[in-house]
Amino acid sequence: MRKLLNNGKGLTLVEVLAVFVIGVIVLILMTGVVTSIQKQYKKQSSETGNLFEETYAAKVITKDVREAVSGKVWISSDGKSLEIKKVDETTKYFFNEPAKTIEKNGVPLSKNIKKFCVSMPDDEPCSNELEEMNLIEVDQFKLTIISLSDKKLETIITIRSGDNDEEAETK
């Protein structure tokens, strides 16, 4: 080791340039990999967030439907709103298209929603775009939620009926 330091030859310019070029190539490759990983992370985070929004909205709506007084769930004929009569209150869900949110009693529940539709189980979701808003009482309905990343959540919700609904309604 001492011989190498004392011989005075050192490194040539070509050797220094070769090390520099190899280092730059490795650095460029690493930057490309890191950039690719960051793009994939952002995309997957966005999709996961949108899927969470869809799932959360569906769970809240299902929970409210399960708490509904028997036979007291209405959907609008345009498919953009849902009304649920509970013992002590009426809950209204509405799709606010400009804001891309599902609102519960006027308060945003889920965001980044491309489409929200409530329809009859056998109907094509959101196929009828009517101007008038007629409420239709239902025992079962299809809930369709599509996020901005085009992930589709579709479920059929059946309204349960029980013996204690009449008791709860009189209290």
N, CA, C and O atoms as a DFTB+ gen file, in Angstrom:
684 C
 N C O
     1  1       0.821      -1.181       0.000
     2  2       0.000       0.000       0.000
     3  2       0.869       1.250       0.000
     4  3       0.568       2.223      -0.690
     5  1       1.968       1.217       0.791
     6  2       2.858       2.391       0.828
     7  2       3.587       2.584      -0.481
     8  3       3.897       3.712      -0.866
     9  1       3.860       1.500      -1.161
    10  2       4.533       1.612      -2.453
    11  2       3.638       2.331      -3.451
    12  3       4.115       3.126      -4.261
    13  1       2.319       2.044      -3.391
    14  2       1.377       2.658      -4.317
    15  2       1.299       4.171      -4.069
    16  3       1.235       4.957      -5.015
    17  1       1.305       4.565      -2.807
    18  2       1.212       5.986      -2.495
    19  2       2.516       6.725      -2.776
    20  3       2.484       7.909      -3.113
    21  1       3.629       6.076      -2.649
    22  2       4.926       6.733      -2.808
    23  2       5.461       6.702      -4.231
    24  3       6.451       7.373      -4.521
    25  1       4.828       5.934      -5.142
    26  2       5.413       5.827      -6.479
    27  2       5.138       7.057      -7.336
    28  3       5.809       7.239      -8.353
    29  1       4.170       7.917      -6.967
    30  2       3.971       9.181      -7.655
    31  2       3.275       9.100      -8.991
    32  3       3.105      10.126      -9.650
    33  1       2.866       7.928      -9.414
    34  2       2.199       7.828     -10.711
    35  2       0.796       8.421     -10.663
    36  3       0.435       9.174     -11.567
    37  1      -0.011       8.113      -9.646
    38  2      -1.375       8.646      -9.540
    39  2      -2.295       8.049     -10.590
    40  3      -2.039       6.972     -11.128
    41  1      -3.379       8.778     -10.870
    42  2      -4.366       8.330     -11.849
    43  2      -4.248       9.183     -13.100
    44  3      -3.982      10.383     -13.029
    45  1      -4.447       8.559     -14.226
    46  2      -4.404       9.314     -15.484
    47  2      -5.765       9.959     -15.717
    48  3      -6.761       9.592     -15.093
    49  1      -5.785      10.897     -16.601
    50  2      -7.010      11.594     -16.942
    51  2      -8.044      10.634     -17.548
    52  3      -9.241      10.775     -17.297
    53  1      -7.597       9.687     -18.324
    54  2      -8.498       8.710     -18.949
    55  2      -9.170       7.857     -17.876
    56  3     -10.365       7.579     -17.975
    57  1      -8.444       7.448     -16.878
    58  2      -9.025       6.635     -15.800
    59  2     -10.065       7.441     -15.015
    60  3     -11.125       6.919     -14.672
    61  1      -9.763       8.697     -14.734
    62  2     -10.709       9.550     -14.017
    63  2     -11.985       9.745     -14.854
    64  3     -13.091       9.664     -14.320
    65  1     -11.834      10.000     -16.150
    66  2     -12.990      10.177     -17.030
    67  2     -13.823       8.889     -17.127
    68  3     -15.052       8.948     -17.157
    69  1     -13.166       7.742     -17.176
    70  2     -13.884       6.461     -17.255
    71  2     -14.734       6.257     -15.996
    72  3     -15.898       5.868     -16.090
    73  1     -14.159       6.516     -14.830
    74  2     -14.908       6.391     -13.578
    75  2     -16.076       7.386     -13.559
    76  3     -17.175       7.045     -13.120
    77  1     -15.842       8.590     -14.025
    78  2     -16.884       9.605     -14.058
    79  2     -18.045       9.188     -14.981
    80  3     -19.212       9.310     -14.609
    81  1     -17.719       8.705     -16.166
    82  2     -18.746       8.277     -17.129
    83  2     -19.547       7.104     -16.572
    84  3     -20.773       7.094     -16.686
    85  1     -18.896       6.134     -15.984
    86  2     -19.595       4.987     -15.392
    87  2     -20.515       5.464     -14.258
    88  3     -21.648       4.998     -14.135
    89  1     -20.029       6.376     -13.450
    90  2     -20.839       6.919     -12.360
    91  2     -22.075       7.647     -12.872
    92  3     -23.160       7.489     -12.312
    93  1     -21.926       8.447     -13.934
    94  2     -23.049       9.179     -14.512
    95  2     -24.084       8.194     -15.086
    96  3     -25.287       8.387     -14.910
    97  1     -23.623       7.160     -15.758
    98  2     -24.550       6.162     -16.328
    99  2     -25.341       5.480     -15.211
   100  3     -26.556       5.322     -15.325
   101  1     -24.677       5.082     -14.152
   102  2     -25.357       4.454     -13.017
   103  2     -26.356       5.432     -12.399
   104  3     -27.472       5.037     -12.061
   105  1     -25.980       6.680     -12.248
   106  2     -26.854       7.697     -11.677
   107  2     -28.104       7.919     -12.541
   108  3     -29.207       8.052     -12.010
   109  1     -27.935       7.958     -13.863
   110  2     -29.069       8.131     -14.776
   111  2     -30.023       6.940     -14.674
   112  3     -31.239       7.125     -14.625
   113  1     -29.488       5.737     -14.641
   114  2     -30.326       4.547     -14.502
   115  2     -31.101       4.555     -13.176
   116  3     -32.288       4.232     -13.144
   117  1     -30.432       4.918     -12.104
   118  2     -31.094       4.966     -10.798
   119  2     -32.196       6.024     -10.775
   120  3     -33.260       5.792     -10.202
   121  1     -31.952       7.183     -11.392
   122  2     -32.956       8.246     -11.454
   123  2     -34.189       7.773     -12.219
   124  3     -35.316       8.045     -11.805
   125  1     -33.985       7.073     -13.322
   126  2     -35.097       6.531     -14.098
   127  2     -35.931       5.548     -13.298
   128  3     -37.160       5.578     -13.358
   129  1     -35.267       4.677     -12.549
   130  2     -35.982       3.696     -11.733
   131  2     -36.773       4.394     -10.628
   132  3     -37.931       4.050     -10.394
   133  1     -36.179       5.349      -9.958
   134  2     -36.854       6.071      -8.874
   135  2     -38.054       6.850      -9.419
   136  3     -39.115       6.853      -8.796
   137  1     -37.905       7.502     -10.557
   138  2     -39.002       8.242     -11.172
   139  2     -40.151       7.311     -11.528
   140  3     -41.314       7.635     -11.288
   141  1     -39.833       6.171     -12.092
   142  2     -40.857       5.188     -12.448
   143  2     -41.598       4.684     -11.204
   144  3     -42.821       4.538     -11.223
   145  1     -40.875       4.429     -10.157
   146  2     -41.484       3.965      -8.905
   147  2     -42.406       5.042      -8.336
   148  3     -43.495       4.724      -7.858
   149  1     -41.991       6.311      -8.379
   150  2     -42.816       7.400      -7.860
   151  2     -44.115       7.547      -8.659
   152  3     -45.178       7.753      -8.073
   153  1     -44.039       7.445      -9.980
   154  2     -45.241       7.545     -10.815
   155  2     -46.213       6.408     -10.487
   156  3     -47.416       6.630     -10.354
   157  1     -45.686       5.202     -10.360
   158  2     -46.531       4.045     -10.045
   159  2     -47.168       4.198      -8.665
   160  3     -48.337       3.862      -8.478
   161  1     -46.410       4.700      -7.710
   162  2     -46.921       4.918      -6.360
   163  2     -48.075       5.914      -6.370
   164  3     -49.110       5.669      -5.751
   165  1     -47.904       7.048      -7.075
   166  2     -48.958       8.056      -7.145
   167  2     -50.219       7.493      -7.798
   168  3     -51.329       7.738      -7.325
   169  1     -50.050       6.746      -8.874
   170  2     -51.193       6.162      -9.575
   171  2     -51.938       5.183      -8.670
   172  3     -53.163       5.243      -8.565
   173  1     -51.210       4.291      -8.025
   174  2     -51.845       3.298      -7.160
   175  2     -52.464       3.950      -5.919
   176  3     -53.514       3.507      -5.453
   177  1     -51.837       4.983      -5.385
   178  2     -52.412       5.691      -4.237
   179  2     -53.733       6.343      -4.614
   180  3     -54.696       6.299      -3.848
   181  1     -53.776       6.941      -5.782
   182  2     -55.000       7.579      -6.262
   183  2     -56.111       6.544      -6.461
   184  3     -57.247       6.766      -6.043
   185  1     -55.790       5.431      -7.088
   186  2     -56.784       4.376      -7.318
   187  2     -57.276       3.786      -5.998
   188  3     -58.468       3.522      -5.840
   189  1     -56.372       3.583      -5.064
   190  2     -56.747       3.040      -3.760
   191  2     -57.639       4.026      -3.011
   192  3     -58.624       3.626      -2.390
   193  1     -57.299       5.302      -3.068
   194  2     -58.124       6.327      -2.422
   195  2     -59.517       6.379      -3.015
   196  3     -60.504       6.483      -2.286
   197  1     -59.604       6.307      -4.350
   198  2     -60.914       6.319      -5.014
   199  2     -61.719       5.074      -4.642
   200  3     -62.924       5.159      -4.404
   201  1     -61.060       3.931      -4.592
   202  2     -61.747       2.693      -4.220
   203  2     -62.239       2.770      -2.779
   204  3     -63.322       2.276      -2.465
   205  1     -61.453       3.384      -1.910
   206  2     -61.882       3.568      -0.516
   207  2     -63.125       4.449      -0.459
   208  3     -64.063       4.152       0.281
   209  1     -63.138       5.534      -1.240
   210  2     -64.295       6.440      -1.268
   211  2     -65.558       5.691      -1.692
   212  3     -66.614       5.844      -1.077
   213  1     -65.443       4.876      -2.752
   214  2     -66.585       4.088      -3.230
   215  2     -67.076       3.131      -2.154
   216  3     -68.267       3.087      -1.843
   217  1     -66.158       2.375      -1.598
   218  2     -66.504       1.359      -0.607
   219  2     -67.117       1.985       0.637
   220  3     -68.094       1.474       1.184
   221  1     -66.543       3.084       1.075
   222  2     -67.053       3.766       2.261
   223  2     -68.491       4.232       2.032
   224  3     -69.357       4.031       2.883
   225  1     -68.738       4.852       0.883
   226  2     -70.091       5.333       0.576
   227  2     -71.080       4.167       0.547
   228  3     -72.176       4.269       1.097
   229  1     -70.697       3.069      -0.088
   230  2     -71.587       1.904      -0.169
   231  2     -71.883       1.333       1.214
   232  3     -73.016       0.940       1.493
   233  1     -70.875       1.283       2.081
   234  2     -71.087       0.757       3.436
   235  2     -72.006       1.657       4.252
   236  3     -72.870       1.161       4.975
   237  1     -71.835       2.968       4.148
   238  2     -72.679       3.906       4.898
   239  2     -74.124       3.819       4.402
   240  3     -75.056       3.794       5.205
   241  1     -74.308       3.773       3.086
   242  2     -75.652       3.672       2.528
   243  2     -76.307       2.361       2.959
   244  3     -77.471       2.355       3.360
   245  1     -75.573       1.257       2.882
   246  2     -76.106      -0.043       3.290
   247  2     -76.493      -0.035       4.760
   248  3     -77.536      -0.572       5.133
   249  1     -75.664       0.569       5.592
   250  2     -75.967       0.644       7.026
   251  2     -77.258       1.432       7.264
   252  3     -78.098       1.025       8.067
   253  1     -77.410       2.551       6.570
   254  2     -78.627       3.350       6.724
   255  2     -79.857       2.596       6.222
   256  3     -80.932       2.699       6.813
   257  1     -79.707       1.852       5.150
   258  2     -80.835       1.069       4.629
   259  2     -81.232      -0.006       5.634
   260  3     -82.419      -0.286       5.809
   261  1     -80.261      -0.600       6.286
   262  2     -80.548      -1.638       7.281
   263  2     -81.283      -1.055       8.491
   264  3     -82.006      -1.773       9.182
   265  1     -81.103       0.227       8.745
   266  2     -81.775       0.889       9.863
   267  2     -83.124       1.490       9.459
   268  3     -83.818       2.074      10.291
   269  1     -83.491       1.348       8.193
   270  2     -84.725       1.960       7.695
   271  2     -85.952       1.259       8.245
   272  3     -85.947       0.061       8.528
   273  1     -87.005       2.053       8.387
   274  2     -88.301       1.496       8.746
   275  2     -88.753       0.672       7.541
   276  3     -88.602       1.114       6.402
   277  1     -89.293      -0.495       7.775
   278  2     -89.671      -1.422       6.703
   279  2     -90.491      -0.741       5.611
   280  3     -91.502      -0.092       5.879
   281  1     -90.027      -0.907       4.375
   282  2     -90.758      -0.364       3.232
   283  2     -90.639       1.127       3.062
   284  3     -91.420       1.710       2.310
   285  1     -89.717       1.762       3.711
   286  2     -89.600       3.214       3.632
   287  2     -88.277       3.641       3.005
   288  3     -87.538       4.443       3.576
   289  1     -87.992       3.101       1.835
   290  2     -86.816       3.506       1.066
   291  2     -87.308       3.879      -0.325
   292  3     -88.030       3.114      -0.964
   293  1     -86.911       5.068      -0.792
   294  2     -87.336       5.546      -2.089
   295  2     -86.128       5.894      -2.927
   296  3     -85.132       6.408      -2.417
   297  1     -86.218       5.610      -4.224
   298  2     -85.173       6.038      -5.155
   299  2     -85.824       7.000      -6.145
   300  3     -87.018       6.902      -6.432
   301  1     -85.024       7.929      -6.661
   302  2     -85.558       8.879      -7.632
   303  2     -85.581       8.232      -9.006
   304  3     -84.790       7.333      -9.293
   305  1     -86.489       8.692      -9.849
   306  2     -86.615       8.112     -11.181
   307  2     -85.398       8.421     -12.057
   308  3     -85.142       7.710     -13.029
   309  1     -84.651       9.466     -11.724
   310  2     -83.438       9.754     -12.502
   311  2     -82.227       8.990     -11.969
   312  3     -81.159       9.027     -12.580
   313  1     -82.379       8.301     -10.841
   314  2     -81.311       7.459     -10.307
   315  2     -80.218       8.183      -9.560
   316  3     -79.214       7.568      -9.198
   317  1     -80.381       9.477      -9.316
   318  2     -79.310      10.246      -8.685
   319  2     -79.521      10.498      -7.207
   320  3     -78.663      11.091      -6.553
   321  1     -80.658      10.055      -6.663
   322  2     -80.874      10.273      -5.241
   323  2     -81.616       9.105      -4.613
   324  3     -82.284       8.316      -5.282
   325  1     -81.470       9.032      -3.311
   326  2     -82.019       7.948      -2.503
   327  2     -82.504       8.559      -1.201
   328  3     -81.818       9.389      -0.605
   329  1     -83.680       8.151      -0.760
   330  2     -84.246       8.671       0.479
   331  2     -84.593       7.490       1.383
   332  3     -85.238       6.533       0.955
   333  1     -84.154       7.573       2.638
   334  2     -84.343       6.485       3.587
   335  2     -85.043       7.030       4.828
   336  3     -84.542       7.950       5.475
   337  1     -86.189       6.467       5.155
   338  2     -86.935       6.876       6.354
   339  2     -86.527       5.972       7.499
   340  3     -86.742       4.760       7.466
   341  1     -85.931       6.586       8.516
   342  2     -85.588       5.864       9.736
   343  2     -86.604       6.230      10.809
   344  3     -87.509       7.030      10.571
   345  1     -86.453       5.647      11.974
   346  2     -87.390       5.887      13.059
   347  2     -87.422       7.366      13.438
   348  3     -88.499       7.941      13.600
   349  1     -86.265       7.976      13.578
   350  2     -86.198       9.343      14.077
   351  2     -85.816      10.392      13.034
   352  3     -85.796      11.582      13.348
   353  1     -85.514       9.981      11.805
   354  2     -85.096      10.950      10.795
   355  2     -85.238      10.368       9.388
   356  3     -85.447       9.169       9.206
   357  1     -85.121      11.245       8.415
   358  2     -85.075      10.824       7.016
   359  2     -83.711      11.210       6.480
   360  3     -83.290      12.361       6.599
   361  1     -83.016      10.238       5.886
   362  2     -81.692      10.471       5.332
   363  2     -81.803      10.538       3.818
   364  3     -82.434       9.686       3.192
   365  1     -81.185      11.556       3.240
   366  2     -81.224      11.733       1.790
   367  2     -79.807      11.691       1.235
   368  3     -78.911      12.387       1.713
   369  1     -79.627      10.858       0.217
   370  2     -78.361      10.782      -0.515
   371  2     -78.586      11.373      -1.894
   372  3     -79.615      11.133      -2.526
   373  1     -77.610      12.150      -2.357
   374  2     -77.736      12.813      -3.653
   375  2     -76.368      12.878      -4.310
   376  3     -75.361      13.099      -3.638
   377  1     -76.331      12.686      -5.628
   378  2     -75.071      12.802      -6.372
   379  2     -74.944      14.214      -6.924
   380  3     -75.749      14.650      -7.746
   381  1     -73.920      14.920      -6.459
   382  2     -73.632      16.271      -6.924
   383  2     -72.608      16.157      -8.055
   384  3     -71.408      16.043      -7.803
   385  1     -73.087      16.189      -9.300
   386  2     -72.205      15.975     -10.453
   387  2     -71.098      17.011     -10.590
   388  3     -69.946      16.628     -10.795
   389  1     -71.396      18.323     -10.484
   390  2     -70.309      19.299     -10.648
   391  2     -69.180      19.120      -9.623
   392  3     -68.005      19.278      -9.953
   393  1     -69.542      18.793      -8.394
   394  2     -68.526      18.614      -7.350
   395  2     -67.962      17.195      -7.330
   396  3     -66.960      16.933      -6.665
   397  1     -68.609      16.272      -8.063
   398  2     -68.210      14.865      -8.108
   399  2     -68.205      14.242      -6.715
   400  3     -67.275      13.533      -6.331
   401  1     -69.288      14.532      -5.961
   402  2     -69.406      13.998      -4.606
   403  2     -70.768      13.353      -4.402
   404  3     -71.742      13.691      -5.075
   405  1     -70.815      12.421      -3.466
   406  2     -72.072      11.881      -2.986
   407  2     -72.341      12.607      -1.677
   408  3     -71.501      12.626      -0.778
   409  1     -73.523      13.203      -1.582
   410  2     -73.854      13.969      -0.386
   411  2     -74.892      13.232       0.445
   412  3     -75.833      12.642      -0.086
   413  1     -74.705      13.277       1.747
   414  2     -75.659      12.707       2.695
   415  2     -76.256      13.876       3.467
   416  3     -75.556      14.552       4.220
   417  1     -77.537      14.109       3.279
   418  2     -78.229      15.244       3.902
   419  2     -77.519      16.567       3.624
   420  3     -77.424      17.424       4.502
   421  1     -77.022      16.726       2.401
   422  2     -76.378      17.971       1.988
   423  2     -74.913      18.105       2.349
   424  3     -74.281      19.105       2.009
   425  1     -74.362      17.111       3.035
   426  2     -72.953      17.143       3.441
   427  2     -72.184      16.109       2.611
   428  3     -72.615      14.960       2.519
   429  1     -71.052      16.495       2.003
   430  2     -70.309      15.526       1.194
   431  2     -69.898      14.288       2.004
   432  3     -69.331      14.392       3.091
   433  1     -70.205      13.121       1.439
   434  2     -69.870      11.844       2.058
   435  2     -68.647      11.237       1.384
   436  3     -67.734      10.763       2.061
   437  1     -68.624      11.249       0.059
   438  2     -67.511      10.700      -0.716
   439  2     -67.194      11.634      -1.869
   440  3     -68.088      12.247      -2.452
   441  1     -65.918      11.737      -2.189
   442  2     -65.498      12.609      -3.283
   443  2     -64.867      11.759      -4.390
   444  3     -64.733      10.544      -4.246
   445  1     -64.486      12.396      -5.480
   446  2     -63.873      11.735      -6.629
   447  2     -64.767      10.642      -7.211
   448  3     -64.295       9.563      -7.570
   449  1     -66.055      10.933      -7.297
   450  2     -67.016       9.987      -7.829
   451  2     -67.419      10.443      -9.231
   452  3     -67.858      11.577      -9.423
   453  1     -67.266       9.559     -10.194
   454  2     -67.623       9.872     -11.577
   455  2     -69.125       9.687     -11.802
   456  3     -69.765      10.485     -12.487
   457  1     -69.672       8.625     -11.218
   458  2     -71.089       8.339     -11.407
   459  2     -71.650       7.630     -10.186
   460  3     -71.014       6.740      -9.620
   461  1     -72.838       8.033      -9.790
   462  2     -73.566       7.416      -8.685
   463  2     -74.973       7.174      -9.198
   464  3     -75.622       8.092      -9.699
   465  1     -75.442       5.949      -9.077
   466  2     -76.759       5.644      -9.599
   467  2     -77.452       4.614      -8.734
   468  3     -76.851       3.633      -8.295
   469  1     -78.722       4.858      -8.502
   470  2     -79.581       3.931      -7.782
   471  2     -80.676       3.533      -8.755
   472  3     -81.377       4.394      -9.287
   473  1     -80.831       2.237      -8.994
   474  2     -81.823       1.773      -9.959
   475  2     -82.465       0.481      -9.480
   476  3     -82.056      -0.097      -8.472
   477  1     -83.457       0.045     -10.203
   478  2     -84.087      -1.230      -9.912
   479  2     -83.102      -2.334     -10.278
   480  3     -82.301      -2.158     -11.196
   481  1     -83.142      -3.479      -9.575
   482  2     -82.140      -4.532      -9.798
   483  2     -82.031      -5.029     -11.233
   484  3     -80.939      -5.382     -11.678
   485  1     -83.144      -5.064     -11.968
   486  2     -83.107      -5.589     -13.330
   487  2     -82.805      -4.526     -14.378
   488  3     -82.558      -4.857     -15.538
   489  1     -82.819      -3.262     -13.991
   490  2     -82.585      -2.177     -14.949
   491  2     -81.100      -1.966     -15.195
   492  3     -80.251      -2.311     -14.373
   493  1     -80.821      -1.394     -16.344
   494  2     -79.463      -0.962     -16.652
   495  2     -79.195       0.268     -15.795
   496  3     -80.009       1.191     -15.795
   497  1     -78.068       0.316     -15.054
   498  2     -77.844       1.457     -14.158
   499  2     -77.728       2.777     -14.919
   500  3     -77.026       2.887     -15.924
   501  1     -78.434       3.758     -14.406
   502  2     -78.393       5.129     -14.926
   503  2     -78.778       5.220     -16.396
   504  3     -78.318       6.125     -17.092
   505  1     -79.599       4.318     -16.879
   506  2     -79.960       4.349     -18.292
   507  2     -81.014       5.419     -18.573
   508  3     -81.067       5.974     -19.670
   509  1     -81.843       5.699     -17.586
   510  2     -82.896       6.694     -17.812
   511  2     -82.515       8.016     -17.170
   512  3     -82.420       8.126     -15.947
   513  1     -82.300       9.010     -18.006
   514  2     -81.954      10.351     -17.536
   515  2     -83.186      11.236     -17.653
   516  3     -83.325      11.976     -18.627
   517  1     -84.073      11.171     -16.683
   518  2     -85.313      11.926     -16.714
   519  2     -85.141      13.286     -16.057
   520  3     -84.353      13.446     -15.125
   521  1     -85.888      14.264     -16.556
   522  2     -85.831      15.600     -15.977
   523  2     -86.597      15.668     -14.657
   524  3     -86.153      16.314     -13.707
   525  1     -87.756      14.997     -14.603
   526  2     -88.573      15.047     -13.395
   527  2     -87.993      14.125     -12.342
   528  3     -87.297      13.160     -12.658
   529  1     -88.285      14.431     -11.093
   530  2     -87.761      13.601     -10.014
   531  2     -88.924      12.997      -9.243
   532  3     -89.475      13.621      -8.336
   533  1     -89.285      11.797      -9.610
   534  2     -90.323      11.060      -8.914
   535  2     -89.659      10.073      -7.982
   536  3     -88.706       9.394      -8.365
   537  1     -90.153       9.989      -6.767
   538  2     -89.615       9.016      -5.829
   539  2     -90.427       7.732      -5.931
   540  3     -91.658       7.759      -5.927
   541  1     -89.722       6.606      -6.022
   542  2     -90.342       5.304      -6.153
   543  2     -89.984       4.487      -4.920
   544  3     -88.805       4.325      -4.607
   545  1     -90.989       3.970      -4.217
   546  2     -90.740       3.144      -3.035
   547  2     -90.278       1.764      -3.500
   548  3     -90.880       1.174      -4.397
   549  1     -89.215       1.255      -2.893
   550  2     -88.644      -0.021      -3.342
   551  2     -88.382      -0.957      -2.169
   552  3     -88.249      -0.526      -1.024
   553  1     -88.311      -2.249      -2.482
   554  2     -87.909      -3.262      -1.514
   555  2     -86.470      -3.696      -1.758
   556  3     -85.825      -4.277      -0.886
   557  1     -85.983      -3.405      -2.953
   558  2     -84.649      -3.826      -3.354
   559  2     -84.170      -2.849      -4.436
   560  3     -84.966      -2.401      -5.261
   561  1     -82.878      -2.520      -4.432
   562  2     -82.347      -1.643      -5.464
   563  2     -80.888      -1.963      -5.743
   564  3     -80.197      -2.589      -4.940
   565  1     -80.444      -1.508      -6.914
   566  2     -79.052      -1.697      -7.329
   567  2     -78.319      -0.384      -7.117
   568  3     -78.759       0.667      -7.581
   569  1     -77.213      -0.451      -6.422
   570  2     -76.380       0.717      -6.161
   571  2     -75.133       0.607      -7.021
   572  3     -74.398      -0.376      -6.930
   573  1     -74.891       1.612      -7.853
   574  2     -73.719       1.622      -8.730
   575  2     -72.924       2.892      -8.450
   576  3     -73.458       4.000      -8.501
   577  1     -71.641       2.712      -8.153
   578  2     -70.745       3.850      -7.919
   579  2     -69.506       3.632      -8.782
   580  3     -68.880       2.573      -8.724
   581  1     -69.155       4.636      -9.580
   582  2     -67.967       4.568     -10.426
   583  2     -67.051       5.720     -10.030
   584  3     -67.469       6.877     -10.002
   585  1     -65.793       5.391      -9.724
   586  2     -64.836       6.420      -9.305
   587  2     -64.219       7.109     -10.517
   588  3     -64.429       6.685     -11.653
   589  1     -63.466       8.159     -10.274
   590  2     -62.791       8.879     -11.354
   591  2     -61.778       7.999     -12.070
   592  3     -61.456       8.251     -13.231
   593  1     -61.270       6.967     -11.393
   594  2     -60.323       6.054     -12.031
   595  2     -61.045       4.886     -12.707
   596  3     -60.431       3.867     -13.022
   597  1     -62.368       5.044     -12.928
   598  2     -63.210       4.067     -13.631
   599  2     -63.321       2.714     -12.936
   600  3     -63.590       1.704     -13.587
   601  1     -63.121       2.686     -11.643
   602  2     -63.369       1.468     -10.872
   603  2     -64.850       1.449     -10.530
   604  3     -65.392       2.432     -10.024
   605  1     -65.499       0.328     -10.808
   606  2     -66.945       0.238     -10.648
   607  2     -67.305      -0.652      -9.465
   608  3     -66.823      -1.778      -9.347
   609  1     -68.153      -0.131      -8.599
   610  2     -68.687      -0.888      -7.479
   611  2     -70.189      -0.999      -7.714
   612  3     -70.881       0.011      -7.843
   613  1     -70.679      -2.213      -7.768
   614  2     -72.100      -2.435      -8.012
   615  2     -72.602      -3.491      -7.044
   616  3     -72.004      -4.558      -6.909
   617  1     -73.703      -3.189      -6.372
   618  2     -74.265      -4.127      -5.412
   619  2     -75.782      -3.994      -5.397
   620  3     -76.330      -2.931      -5.688
   621  1     -76.439      -5.076      -5.057
   622  2     -77.896      -5.051      -4.900
   623  2     -78.189      -5.074      -3.407
   624  3     -77.708      -5.944      -2.681
   625  1     -78.978      -4.111      -2.959
   626  2     -79.313      -3.994      -1.538
   627  2     -80.791      -4.316      -1.364
   628  3     -81.651      -3.733      -2.024
   629  1     -81.065      -5.245      -0.475
   630  2     -82.437      -5.634      -0.170
   631  2     -82.819      -5.039       1.169
   632  3     -82.066      -5.123       2.139
   633  1     -83.999      -4.437       1.212
   634  2     -84.480      -3.835       2.449
   635  2     -85.056      -4.949       3.310
   636  3     -85.964      -5.668       2.892
   637  1     -84.524      -5.079       4.501
   638  2     -84.992      -6.104       5.426
   639  2     -86.282      -5.638       6.079
   640  3     -86.484      -4.448       6.322
   641  1     -87.138      -6.591       6.353
   642  2     -88.351      -6.240       7.098
   643  2     -88.357      -7.043       8.375
   644  3     -87.929      -8.197       8.404
   645  1     -88.848      -6.421       9.433
   646  2     -88.867      -7.098      10.724
   647  2     -90.151      -6.799      11.462
   648  3     -90.893      -5.888      11.096
   649  1     -90.411      -7.569      12.503
   650  2     -91.624      -7.387      13.286
   651  2     -91.567      -6.129      14.139
   652  3     -92.604      -5.551      14.467
   653  1     -90.370      -5.706      14.498
   654  2     -90.260      -4.581      15.418
   655  2     -90.284      -3.230      14.707
   656  3     -90.159      -2.198      15.366
   657  1     -90.441      -3.205      13.388
   658  2     -90.508      -1.934      12.668
   659  2     -91.722      -1.122      13.081
   660  3     -91.630       0.092      13.264
   661  1     -92.863      -1.791      13.229
   662  2     -94.079      -1.074      13.613
   663  2     -93.965      -0.544      15.027
   664  3     -94.438       0.552      15.328
   665  1     -93.330      -1.332      15.906
   666  2     -93.121      -0.869      17.283
   667  2     -92.227       0.353      17.288
   668  3     -92.498       1.325      17.992
   669  1     -91.148       0.306      16.498
   670  2     -90.198       1.406      16.460
   671  2     -90.850       2.659      15.886
   672  3     -90.528       3.773      16.297
   673  1     -91.768       2.478      14.935
   674  2     -92.406       3.612      14.295
   675  2     -93.345       4.342      15.259
   676  3     -93.528       5.554      15.147
   677  1     -93.935       3.615      16.197
   678  2     -94.866       4.230      17.138
   679  2     -94.165       4.897      18.302
   680  3     -94.779       5.723      18.978
   681  1     -92.933       4.586      18.562
   682  2     -92.210       5.161      19.702
   683  2     -91.776       6.564      19.433
   684  3     -91.156       7.193      20.290
